[in-house]
């Protein structure tokens, strides 16, 4: 499989990187499919998530990874969740691999959001890559 680096979800930092997640909750920059009905099922597109580092925490914190879409850039109009990883244990993130077929009917704008539970104090790790592919 050839991966186009333009298909990676990136951070919202001034200099974006493709290493998402971390020890604080956050979200990626968004993809714009340019038309409202771009996800009409005629072309299969997959979301791929690959963990790169476990979460360092003083307790049993977890990380949850979510794919969401919306009709507006601000993600405050019609936010819809299309995939959730469920709560990943702090020592299971680096080994996490998931491939999900994007559903029909996703809204024009979509992004990855991650949430760190607040059981203990998280200090490092919890990173993953997320990208789109056609196979």
N, C-alpha and C positions, 0 to 999 in steps of 0.2 A: 504494500500500500504506500502510495506517495502522499505525504502530508504537506499541505500548503500552510505555511506559517501564518497566512492571513486568516486562516480558519480557527486559530487559537483564541480562546477568550483571554483577555488581558486585564490587568489591573487598571484602576482609574488614576494611577499616579501620573505626575508630570512626565516621567519617562516610563511608559507602560512596559510591564514584563508579563510573561505567560505563567509565572509561578504564583498561582492563586492560593487562597486560604491563609493560614497563619494562626497565631494564638489569640486573635481578636476577630469578632464577627465582621462581615463586610460583604461586598458584592463586586462583580466584574463590570467592566465597561459593557455596553450593550451592542448586539448585532442588529442591524436594520435590514430587513429583507425587502425593503423599498416599496412593496405593495402589500396591501392588507391580506390578500389570499395567496401569498407565496407558498404557504405550506398546505397545498391542496391534494397531496398524496400522489402526484404524478412523478415525483422524483424522491427516492428514499434518501433521507439524510439522517445520520446517526450522531448522537452526542457520545463522546468517549471521555471517560474520567480515569485518570491514572494518578494514584497517590505517590508522593515523592518523599515525605518525611512524617514521622509520627509526632503527635502532640506531646509537649513536655508540660506536665501539670502536677500540682501538689496533691491532687485528689483524682476522682474518677470522672474527669471531664470528658465530653464527647463532642464530635463535630458532625453537623448535618449539612449536606450539600443539596441544593435545590435548583431546578431549572424553572424559571418563571418568564411569562411574557405579558405584554401590555399593549394597548392601543396608542399609548403616549410615551414619550421619552422619559418623563419623570417617574414612571412606575407608581402612579398614584390614582389611576383612572379605573382600569379593569385588570388589575394584577391577577394572573391565573397561574397556579402551580401545575407543571406538567410532569415533573419527576422529583422524587425525594429519595435520598440515600438511606433515610432513617438515621438514627443516632449511631455513629461509628465510634467505637472505643478508642481511647487516645493512643493505644499501641497497635491499632489495626489500620491506620490511615495509609501508611507507606505501602502496604500490600494491597490496598483497595484498587480493583479494576472493574469498570462497568461500561457496557456499550448499550445504548438505549436508542431505539428508533423514535425520531421526533414525530409526534402525532399530527394528524391533519387538524386544521383549525387553530393553530397557534397564531397569536397576534403578531403584528408587524415587528415589534421590538422584543428582544428576549436577552436574558442575561443569567449568570450563575450567581447565586447567593449562598453564603455559608454562615452557619450560626454555631458558636462555641457555647456549650452549657456553662453555667457559672457555679459549678459545684466547688471547685478549688480555685487556685490561681494559676492560670496558664502563662507560660513565659517564652515558649519557642515552638517551632515546628508546626505541624498540621497543614503542610502544603500539598498541593495537587495541581495537575495540568488538566484542562478541559478543552476539547477541540471538536470540530465537526468533520465528518468524513462521509463519503458516498458508499463505503463498503465496510 
